[in-house]
Amino acid sequence: MKVLQGCFDANRAWSARMRERDPGFFERLVHAQRPELLWIGCSDSRLPPDQVVGRLPGEIFVHRNVGNVVVHTDLNCLSVLQYGIEVLKVKHVIVCGHYGCGGVDAAMSPEPLGLIDNWLRHIRDVYMAHRDELESIADPAARRDRLCELNVATQVANVCHSTIVQDAWRRGQPLTVHGWLYELADGLLRDLDLVVESADQIPQAYRMR
């Protein structure tokens, strides 16, 4: 109970600080959110999106799951993507994974974990698609971190292949998809130079007219 009470105490202190700094802050939040960024990230508690990029409440629209995976049958993720793009008019979708990801670690292990194995299957598919490259890496930690990178690249592609993103591009809506990785060891973001801003940058087989 002390942990929970600490949450409420910290919340009251934070609210007071925000009102002192900007008396109209919460009033503005009540009326609208106008984020330019949609963040698709891992559920890992060590990666708080707003703190990592120095943003305030209302400035990032967030979806998180184990392993920052984008699946075309995941209505939760797709609903966030559609609302962010079509209603909030975000300009950037960021897929952000992190080195040392437990979900990626688990996906590389044969040990059964239960229900989550069905979710981790998506990351295992990424592993199998790049198996030769990954198994040529002798160091297990380096192999895991390379899979973290490949997983982000795959999820960026999945975002771009969605009907939601392609509909936005067809409408002429400015929208760019990015792939980033966060390093737990130093708290810094790495840009993977995965930047997609039109359907011309994705394979022909995935483009919709």
C-alpha positions as CSV (number, residue, x, y, z in Angstrom):
1,M,0.0,0.0,0.0
2,K,2.9,2.3,0.6
3,V,3.9,2.1,-3.0
4,L,0.4,3.0,-4.1
5,Q,0.1,5.9,-1.7
6,G,3.5,7.1,-3.0
7,C,1.9,7.3,-6.5
8,F,-0.8,9.5,-5.2
9,D,1.6,11.7,-3.3
10,A,3.8,12.1,-6.3
11,N,0.8,12.8,-8.5
12,R,-0.3,15.7,-6.3
13,A,3.2,17.1,-6.2
14,W,3.5,16.9,-10.0
15,S,0.1,18.5,-10.6
16,A,1.0,21.4,-8.2
17,R,4.4,21.9,-10.1
18,M,2.7,21.9,-13.5
19,R,0.0,24.4,-12.3
20,E,2.7,26.6,-10.8
21,R,4.7,26.6,-14.1
22,D,1.8,27.0,-16.4
23,P,-1.6,27.8,-14.8
24,G,-3.5,27.1,-18.0
25,F,-1.8,23.7,-18.7
26,F,-4.6,21.3,-17.6
27,E,-7.3,23.6,-19.0
28,R,-5.8,23.3,-22.4
29,L,-5.5,19.5,-22.1
30,V,-9.2,19.2,-21.2
31,H,-10.2,20.7,-24.5
32,A,-7.9,18.9,-27.0
33,Q,-4.8,16.9,-27.7
34,R,-2.7,17.9,-30.7
35,P,0.3,15.5,-30.8
36,E,2.5,15.5,-33.8
37,L,4.0,12.1,-32.8
38,L,2.6,8.6,-32.6
39,W,4.9,6.3,-30.7
40,I,4.7,2.5,-31.1
41,G,7.0,1.1,-28.5
42,C,7.7,-1.8,-26.1
43,S,5.8,-2.2,-22.8
44,D,9.1,-2.4,-20.9
45,S,8.9,-0.2,-17.8
46,R,12.4,1.2,-18.5
47,L,11.4,3.1,-21.6
48,P,9.0,5.9,-20.8
49,P,8.3,7.6,-24.2
50,D,7.5,11.2,-23.0
51,Q,10.5,11.3,-20.7
52,V,12.9,9.9,-23.2
53,V,12.1,12.6,-25.7
54,G,11.4,15.4,-23.3
55,R,7.7,15.8,-24.1
56,L,4.7,16.9,-22.0
57,P,1.3,15.2,-21.7
58,G,-0.6,15.8,-24.9
59,E,2.4,15.8,-27.2
60,I,2.8,12.0,-27.9
61,F,0.0,9.5,-28.8
62,V,1.3,6.1,-27.6
63,H,0.7,2.5,-28.2
64,R,2.9,-0.1,-26.4
65,N,3.1,-3.9,-26.4
66,V,5.7,-6.6,-25.7
67,G,8.4,-6.3,-28.4
68,N,6.9,-3.2,-30.1
69,V,5.2,-5.4,-32.7
70,V,2.8,-4.3,-35.4
71,V,0.4,-7.0,-36.6
72,H,-2.2,-6.5,-39.3
73,T,-4.8,-8.4,-37.3
74,D,-4.2,-6.5,-34.0
75,L,-7.2,-4.3,-33.8
76,N,-5.9,-2.5,-30.8
77,C,-2.7,-1.3,-32.6
78,L,-4.6,-0.6,-35.8
79,S,-7.2,1.5,-34.0
80,V,-4.5,3.6,-32.4
81,L,-2.8,4.0,-35.7
82,Q,-6.1,5.1,-37.4
83,Y,-7.1,7.5,-34.7
84,G,-3.7,9.0,-34.5
85,I,-3.5,9.5,-38.3
86,E,-7.1,10.3,-39.3
87,V,-8.3,12.2,-36.2
88,L,-5.3,13.6,-34.5
89,K,-3.4,14.2,-37.8
90,V,0.0,13.1,-36.4
91,K,2.9,13.8,-38.7
92,H,5.3,11.2,-37.6
93,V,4.9,7.5,-36.6
94,I,7.9,6.3,-34.6
95,V,8.5,2.6,-34.0
96,C,10.9,2.4,-31.1
97,G,12.4,-0.8,-29.8
98,H,15.2,-1.1,-27.3
99,Y,18.4,-3.0,-26.9
100,G,18.3,-5.7,-24.2
101,C,14.6,-6.3,-25.0
102,G,13.2,-9.2,-22.9
103,G,10.6,-10.0,-25.5
104,V,13.3,-10.4,-28.1
105,D,15.3,-12.5,-25.7
106,A,12.3,-14.7,-25.0
107,A,11.6,-15.1,-28.7
108,M,15.1,-16.5,-29.2
109,S,14.7,-19.0,-26.4
110,P,13.0,-22.5,-26.8
111,E,11.7,-22.3,-23.3
112,P,7.8,-22.3,-23.3
113,L,6.3,-19.3,-21.5
114,G,2.6,-19.8,-22.1
115,L,0.1,-17.5,-23.8
116,I,2.8,-15.0,-24.7
117,D,4.5,-17.5,-27.0
118,N,1.8,-16.9,-29.5
119,W,2.6,-13.1,-29.5
120,L,6.4,-13.8,-29.6
121,R,5.9,-15.9,-32.7
122,H,5.9,-12.6,-34.7
123,I,9.4,-11.9,-33.5
124,R,10.4,-15.5,-34.1
125,D,9.3,-15.0,-37.7
126,V,11.7,-12.1,-38.0
127,Y,14.4,-14.3,-36.6
128,M,13.7,-17.0,-39.2
129,A,13.6,-14.5,-42.0
130,H,17.2,-13.4,-41.1
131,R,18.4,-16.7,-39.6
132,D,21.6,-16.9,-41.6
133,E,22.8,-13.5,-40.6
134,L,21.8,-13.9,-37.0
135,E,23.3,-17.3,-36.5
136,S,26.6,-16.0,-37.9
137,I,26.9,-13.7,-34.9
138,A,28.7,-15.7,-32.2
139,D,28.0,-13.4,-29.2
140,P,24.5,-14.0,-27.9
141,A,24.0,-10.4,-26.7
142,A,25.1,-9.0,-30.0
143,R,22.8,-11.5,-31.8
144,R,19.9,-10.4,-29.6
145,D,20.6,-6.7,-30.3
146,R,20.8,-7.3,-34.0
147,L,17.4,-9.0,-33.8
148,C,16.1,-5.9,-32.0
149,E,17.2,-3.8,-35.0
150,L,15.7,-6.2,-37.5
151,N,12.5,-6.4,-35.5
152,V,12.1,-2.6,-35.6
153,A,12.8,-2.6,-39.4
154,T,10.1,-5.2,-39.9
155,Q,7.5,-3.3,-37.8
156,V,8.3,-0.1,-39.7
157,A,7.5,-2.0,-42.9
158,N,4.3,-3.4,-41.3
159,V,3.1,0.1,-40.4
160,C,3.8,1.3,-44.0
161,H,2.0,-1.6,-45.5
162,S,-1.1,-1.0,-43.6
163,T,-4.2,0.4,-45.3
164,I,-4.3,3.2,-42.8
165,V,-0.9,4.7,-43.7
166,Q,-1.3,4.2,-47.4
167,D,-4.8,5.8,-47.3
168,A,-3.1,8.8,-45.7
169,W,-0.4,9.0,-48.3
170,R,-3.1,8.7,-51.1
171,R,-4.9,11.7,-49.5
172,G,-1.7,13.7,-49.6
173,Q,-1.5,13.8,-45.8
174,P,2.1,14.5,-44.7
175,L,3.1,11.4,-42.7
176,T,6.6,9.9,-42.1
177,V,7.3,6.6,-40.4
178,H,10.6,6.2,-38.5
179,G,12.5,3.3,-36.8
180,W,14.4,4.1,-33.6
181,L,16.1,2.1,-30.9
182,Y,16.7,3.1,-27.3
183,E,19.9,2.0,-25.4
184,L,19.1,1.2,-21.8
185,A,22.8,1.5,-20.9
186,D,23.1,5.2,-21.6
187,G,19.5,6.4,-22.1
188,L,20.2,7.5,-25.7
189,L,18.1,7.0,-28.8
190,R,19.6,5.6,-32.0
191,D,18.1,6.5,-35.3
192,L,18.2,3.4,-37.5
193,D,17.9,5.6,-40.7
194,L,14.6,4.0,-41.5
195,V,12.5,6.9,-42.8
196,V,9.5,6.2,-45.1
197,E,7.3,9.1,-46.3
198,S,5.6,7.8,-49.3
199,A,4.3,4.5,-50.9
200,D,7.1,4.9,-53.5
201,Q,9.5,3.7,-50.9
202,I,7.8,0.3,-50.2
203,P,7.8,-2.8,-52.4
204,Q,5.4,-2.7,-55.3
205,A,3.6,-5.8,-54.0
206,Y,2.4,-3.9,-50.9
207,R,1.3,-0.7,-52.7
208,M,-2.4,0.0,-53.1
209,R,-3.7,2.2,-55.8
